[in-house]
Amino acid sequence: MTTHDTHTQYKLRMPPELRDWLKEAADTNHRSMNAEIVARLLRTVELDGREKALERVGYEEKETMPNSDYRNLSEVKRQLEAAMSQLDRELRHLEASQHKGE
């Protein structure tokens, strides 16, 4: 039995930009576009299911993580924000330098 015999087909319309983005992602992940779309849909369904399960038991995402993991993620976030600020300052400096040279 082939995949076509066991899976339902669904015609999908999408903006060309989204199609191009999905094609690029599929190439990067060494998958067909169909496999890329299915993988992304499955991941979304899994995430939605997890969020709904957490809501049912009254947990927030933060509460499900061990404290050390949450602290580590908080530190990574802080470092990323600092790096983004530095990049922003450097970009403004570069733009100012270019305007002076014009």
CNS distance restraints for C-alpha pairs under 8 A (distance, minus, plus):
assign (resid   1 and name CA) (resid   5 and name CA) 6.19 0.50 0.50
assign (resid   1 and name CA) (resid   6 and name CA) 7.47 0.50 0.50
assign (resid   2 and name CA) (resid   6 and name CA) 6.86 0.50 0.50
assign (resid   3 and name CA) (resid   7 and name CA) 5.90 0.50 0.50
assign (resid   4 and name CA) (resid   8 and name CA) 7.39 0.50 0.50
assign (resid   4 and name CA) (resid   9 and name CA) 7.86 0.50 0.50
assign (resid  14 and name CA) (resid  18 and name CA) 6.51 0.50 0.50
assign (resid  14 and name CA) (resid  19 and name CA) 6.57 0.50 0.50
assign (resid  15 and name CA) (resid  19 and name CA) 6.43 0.50 0.50
assign (resid  16 and name CA) (resid  20 and name CA) 6.14 0.50 0.50
assign (resid  17 and name CA) (resid  21 and name CA) 6.18 0.50 0.50
assign (resid  18 and name CA) (resid  22 and name CA) 6.06 0.50 0.50
assign (resid  19 and name CA) (resid  23 and name CA) 6.04 0.50 0.50
assign (resid  20 and name CA) (resid  24 and name CA) 6.23 0.50 0.50
assign (resid  21 and name CA) (resid  25 and name CA) 6.23 0.50 0.50
assign (resid  22 and name CA) (resid  26 and name CA) 5.96 0.50 0.50
assign (resid  22 and name CA) (resid  33 and name CA) 6.66 0.50 0.50
assign (resid  22 and name CA) (resid  36 and name CA) 7.24 0.50 0.50
assign (resid  22 and name CA) (resid  37 and name CA) 7.54 0.50 0.50
assign (resid  23 and name CA) (resid  27 and name CA) 6.16 0.50 0.50
assign (resid  23 and name CA) (resid  33 and name CA) 5.86 0.50 0.50
assign (resid  24 and name CA) (resid  28 and name CA) 6.17 0.50 0.50
assign (resid  25 and name CA) (resid  29 and name CA) 6.11 0.50 0.50
assign (resid  25 and name CA) (resid  36 and name CA) 7.39 0.50 0.50
assign (resid  26 and name CA) (resid  30 and name CA) 5.87 0.50 0.50
assign (resid  26 and name CA) (resid  31 and name CA) 4.90 0.50 0.50
assign (resid  26 and name CA) (resid  32 and name CA) 5.79 0.50 0.50
assign (resid  26 and name CA) (resid  33 and name CA) 5.44 0.50 0.50
assign (resid  26 and name CA) (resid  35 and name CA) 7.73 0.50 0.50
assign (resid  26 and name CA) (resid  36 and name CA) 5.37 0.50 0.50
assign (resid  27 and name CA) (resid  31 and name CA) 6.13 0.50 0.50
assign (resid  27 and name CA) (resid  32 and name CA) 7.37 0.50 0.50
assign (resid  29 and name CA) (resid  36 and name CA) 7.86 0.50 0.50
assign (resid  31 and name CA) (resid  35 and name CA) 5.80 0.50 0.50
assign (resid  31 and name CA) (resid  36 and name CA) 6.02 0.50 0.50
assign (resid  32 and name CA) (resid  36 and name CA) 6.18 0.50 0.50
assign (resid  33 and name CA) (resid  37 and name CA) 6.13 0.50 0.50
assign (resid  34 and name CA) (resid  38 and name CA) 6.15 0.50 0.50
assign (resid  35 and name CA) (resid  39 and name CA) 5.97 0.50 0.50
assign (resid  36 and name CA) (resid  40 and name CA) 6.17 0.50 0.50
assign (resid  37 and name CA) (resid  41 and name CA) 6.10 0.50 0.50
assign (resid  38 and name CA) (resid  42 and name CA) 6.05 0.50 0.50
assign (resid  39 and name CA) (resid  43 and name CA) 6.19 0.50 0.50
assign (resid  40 and name CA) (resid  44 and name CA) 6.21 0.50 0.50
assign (resid  41 and name CA) (resid  45 and name CA) 6.18 0.50 0.50
assign (resid  42 and name CA) (resid  46 and name CA) 6.11 0.50 0.50
assign (resid  43 and name CA) (resid  47 and name CA) 6.11 0.50 0.50
assign (resid  44 and name CA) (resid  48 and name CA) 6.03 0.50 0.50
assign (resid  45 and name CA) (resid  49 and name CA) 6.02 0.50 0.50
assign (resid  46 and name CA) (resid  50 and name CA) 6.18 0.50 0.50
assign (resid  47 and name CA) (resid  51 and name CA) 6.16 0.50 0.50
assign (resid  48 and name CA) (resid  52 and name CA) 6.10 0.50 0.50
assign (resid  49 and name CA) (resid  53 and name CA) 6.09 0.50 0.50
assign (resid  50 and name CA) (resid  54 and name CA) 6.16 0.50 0.50
assign (resid  51 and name CA) (resid  55 and name CA) 6.15 0.50 0.50
assign (resid  52 and name CA) (resid  56 and name CA) 6.19 0.50 0.50
assign (resid  53 and name CA) (resid  57 and name CA) 6.60 0.50 0.50
assign (resid  54 and name CA) (resid  58 and name CA) 6.06 0.50 0.50
assign (resid  54 and name CA) (resid  59 and name CA) 5.17 0.50 0.50
assign (resid  54 and name CA) (resid  60 and name CA) 6.70 0.50 0.50
assign (resid  54 and name CA) (resid  61 and name CA) 7.53 0.50 0.50
assign (resid  55 and name CA) (resid  59 and name CA) 5.97 0.50 0.50
assign (resid  55 and name CA) (resid  60 and name CA) 7.25 0.50 0.50
assign (resid  59 and name CA) (resid  63 and name CA) 6.10 0.50 0.50
assign (resid  59 and name CA) (resid  64 and name CA) 6.83 0.50 0.50
assign (resid  60 and name CA) (resid  64 and name CA) 6.80 0.50 0.50
assign (resid  61 and name CA) (resid  65 and name CA) 7.05 0.50 0.50
assign (resid  62 and name CA) (resid  70 and name CA) 6.88 0.50 0.50
assign (resid  65 and name CA) (resid  69 and name CA) 6.20 0.50 0.50
assign (resid  65 and name CA) (resid  70 and name CA) 6.12 0.50 0.50
assign (resid  66 and name CA) (resid  70 and name CA) 6.41 0.50 0.50
assign (resid  67 and name CA) (resid  71 and name CA) 6.09 0.50 0.50
assign (resid  68 and name CA) (resid  72 and name CA) 6.10 0.50 0.50
assign (resid  69 and name CA) (resid  73 and name CA) 6.17 0.50 0.50
assign (resid  70 and name CA) (resid  74 and name CA) 6.07 0.50 0.50
assign (resid  71 and name CA) (resid  75 and name CA) 6.16 0.50 0.50
assign (resid  72 and name CA) (resid  76 and name CA) 6.23 0.50 0.50
assign (resid  73 and name CA) (resid  77 and name CA) 6.09 0.50 0.50
assign (resid  74 and name CA) (resid  78 and name CA) 6.17 0.50 0.50
assign (resid  75 and name CA) (resid  79 and name CA) 6.18 0.50 0.50
assign (resid  76 and name CA) (resid  80 and name CA) 6.11 0.50 0.50
assign (resid  77 and name CA) (resid  81 and name CA) 6.13 0.50 0.50
assign (resid  78 and name CA) (resid  82 and name CA) 6.23 0.50 0.50
assign (resid  79 and name CA) (resid  83 and name CA) 6.15 0.50 0.50
assign (resid  80 and name CA) (resid  84 and name CA) 6.06 0.50 0.50
assign (resid  81 and name CA) (resid  85 and name CA) 6.18 0.50 0.50
assign (resid  82 and name CA) (resid  86 and name CA) 6.25 0.50 0.50
assign (resid  83 and name CA) (resid  87 and name CA) 6.16 0.50 0.50
assign (resid  84 and name CA) (resid  88 and name CA) 6.05 0.50 0.50
assign (resid  85 and name CA) (resid  89 and name CA) 6.23 0.50 0.50
assign (resid  86 and name CA) (resid  90 and name CA) 6.21 0.50 0.50
assign (resid  87 and name CA) (resid  91 and name CA) 6.03 0.50 0.50
assign (resid  88 and name CA) (resid  92 and name CA) 6.22 0.50 0.50
assign (resid  89 and name CA) (resid  93 and name CA) 6.17 0.50 0.50
assign (resid  90 and name CA) (resid  94 and name CA) 6.09 0.50 0.50
assign (resid  91 and name CA) (resid  95 and name CA) 6.10 0.50 0.50
assign (resid  92 and name CA) (resid  96 and name CA) 6.08 0.50 0.50
assign (resid  93 and name CA) (resid  97 and name CA) 6.19 0.50 0.50
assign (resid  94 and name CA) (resid  98 and name CA) 6.27 0.50 0.50
assign (resid  95 and name CA) (resid  99 and name CA) 6.29 0.50 0.50
assign (resid  96 and name CA) (resid 100 and name CA) 6.34 0.50 0.50
assign (resid  97 and name CA) (resid 101 and name CA) 6.46 0.50 0.50
assign (resid  98 and name CA) (resid 102 and name CA) 6.55 0.50 0.50
